[in-house]
Amino acid sequence: MDSPIIKDPAGYGLDLHCTSVLEEYCRSIPSLMRLQETVMGMIRSSLDGHNLLVAGLESRIKTEDSLAGKLKSKGSKYTSLSDITDILGARIITFYSDDVDKVAALMEQVFVIDWENSVDKRQSHDLDSFGYMSLHYICTLPESFRDDEFPGLRSIRFEVQMRSLLQHAWANLNHDSGYKSGIEIPRQYLRKLSRLAGILELADEEISAVRNETTDYRRKVRSLVGSGDFDQVQLDGESFRSYLEINPFSALTERIAAINQAEVVDTSLMPFLPVFLMLGCKTLGDVEAIRLECTEDAFRLAVHELGSTDLDIISASVGVQNICLVKAASKGAGEMFIEWIFDRLYGKPGNNKAAARRTLEHLEKLNITK
């Protein structure tokens, strides 16, 4: 292989030893590029395989200029290129701070971790250290890895950094502003940055706390819905979604479909949430009470509307829709409210007003209105 061409050895001001390390780096560029591709592929595969969504993945091979600068300041520490652990660096940015530990656990399964040289900067207690609170693993590829074209890849150490999105944003802000310590900027600005770092750290923790509390709430709602304890569950998007999972309106819809032996076309029933809220429901118990109270009249309405037709396709929403219409009519709702229901469910086509008037007439014939 030809000798590597260093841009300006004299310009770097390096001694012979550091120059030889830089030459070793130049010879290693093809291997480093293959290692970068391999590492990023293994990280993506691990995250995807565990359904762990992250905010971003980054990687870089240290540039020649950057390495020369490192060698100039710390060259005596390194006997060879292999002593420099961050020639290749990968960064995993999580949405939540507590996902950093989840990602770390995956990296421990994927790579061999050099624990002696790895560092958890999250343990820092400095007020202005928030942006540097990454978890840094120094890694090598697992023993099972093979690459016949680049057999030396397993001997190259690389760094994997893991931090949250807010930590990443703060670190970039500090980097762009040139701020690294209290020396670069006046004390009054350092104080402001330190206060902001504390606020962001608190926000990072609170975001994770809200996510965890929301997850706990979902579990509790599913448990209460599964047990049929509807009165204890506040009506909201999460609880209504869990309620719909037990198919409370399917029996009525199937009865309606049987009128004409119609096919039922599946559709989301989530748009009915605001309708139930407008009907005064506060809990899932209120929704369940309306379902039980209005099911038979809802079926009667369907028979009245479909019995003289040959309609052979109906929406899965017809049962719950009729329940809502019956309840609205029994509360004395007029044409305007029924039109609002149609508008809320199906948008605002020009025939909603006429459909509301016709529906109200049907409800009056069935003596369902108040």
Secondary structure as GFF3:
##gff-version 3
##sequence-region A 1 370
A	DSSP	alpha_helix	9	12	.	.	.	ID=ss1
A	DSSP	alpha_helix	16	49	.	.	.	ID=ss2
A	DSSP	beta_strand	56	61	.	.	.	ID=ss3
A	DSSP	alpha_helix	64	74	.	.	.	ID=ss4
A	DSSP	three_ten_helix	75	77	.	.	.	ID=ss5
A	DSSP	three_ten_helix	81	83	.	.	.	ID=ss6
A	DSSP	beta_strand	88	94	.	.	.	ID=ss7
A	DSSP	alpha_helix	99	110	.	.	.	ID=ss8
A	DSSP	beta_strand	112	113	.	.	.	ID=ss9
A	DSSP	beta_strand	119	120	.	.	.	ID=ss10
A	DSSP	three_ten_helix	121	123	.	.	.	ID=ss11
A	DSSP	three_ten_helix	130	132	.	.	.	ID=ss12
A	DSSP	beta_strand	135	140	.	.	.	ID=ss13
A	DSSP	three_ten_helix	153	155	.	.	.	ID=ss14
A	DSSP	beta_strand	158	164	.	.	.	ID=ss15
A	DSSP	alpha_helix	165	177	.	.	.	ID=ss16
A	DSSP	alpha_helix	187	227	.	.	.	ID=ss17
A	DSSP	three_ten_helix	230	232	.	.	.	ID=ss18
A	DSSP	alpha_helix	237	244	.	.	.	ID=ss19
A	DSSP	alpha_helix	250	259	.	.	.	ID=ss20
A	DSSP	beta_strand	263	265	.	.	.	ID=ss21
A	DSSP	three_ten_helix	270	272	.	.	.	ID=ss22
A	DSSP	alpha_helix	273	278	.	.	.	ID=ss23
A	DSSP	alpha_helix	284	306	.	.	.	ID=ss24
A	DSSP	beta_strand	313	315	.	.	.	ID=ss25
A	DSSP	alpha_helix	318	330	.	.	.	ID=ss26
A	DSSP	alpha_helix	335	346	.	.	.	ID=ss27
A	DSSP	alpha_helix	352	365	.	.	.	ID=ss28
###
